[in-house]
Amino acid sequence: MALWNRTAQDFVVYEKRDYGINLRWLKDTKRNDPHDWRIEGVFPNIRLKNLTAEKKHDAYVLYGKRDYGINLVWGKKPNPCNFYVETMAATAPQPGPGDYTPGEAVFTASRPRSWMVEWDGREGLDFDAYNTVMHAPSIQDVTRTTATVI
């Protein structure tokens, strides 16, 4: 996995430096591949592990007081997770009992509340024709860009 910073428009990578934690922007290194991170834990509570750092010393990014630079250090695996990922988008409602979530085979009790389904206006599907008193639309074969409505 790679860590991308939207403001800097660059990747954060492990790279030796004379002071502070050994992290740099990819553009300031001779490296080509920024994919040296692993996320551990359960979203939104995570640990950041650097696979390049792991070859040299402790590999987890931790808070640590420094006299110069950002207060981050390399350390052993923290328990519990030491980072909290806060999304910029509004949080979607969490699925309730019986709601379908991606990866499940079927759902039976209620329609999904955790998806935002938008009709793109293309011809060929009348969504309302599927939404009857006898049968609410079912969504299956979901990918990032398509889904089958039955």
Secondary structure as UniProt FT lines:
FT   STRAND          3..5
FT   TURN            6..9
FT   STRAND          10..14
FT   STRAND          23..25
FT   HELIX           26..28
FT   STRAND          37..42
FT   TURN            43..44
FT   STRAND          45..50
FT   HELIX           51..54
FT   TURN            55..56
FT   STRAND          60..63
FT   STRAND          72..75
FT   STRAND          83..84
FT   TURN            97..98
FT   TURN            102..103
FT   TURN            123..124
FT   HELIX           127..130
FT   STRAND          139..140
FT   STRAND          148..149
//
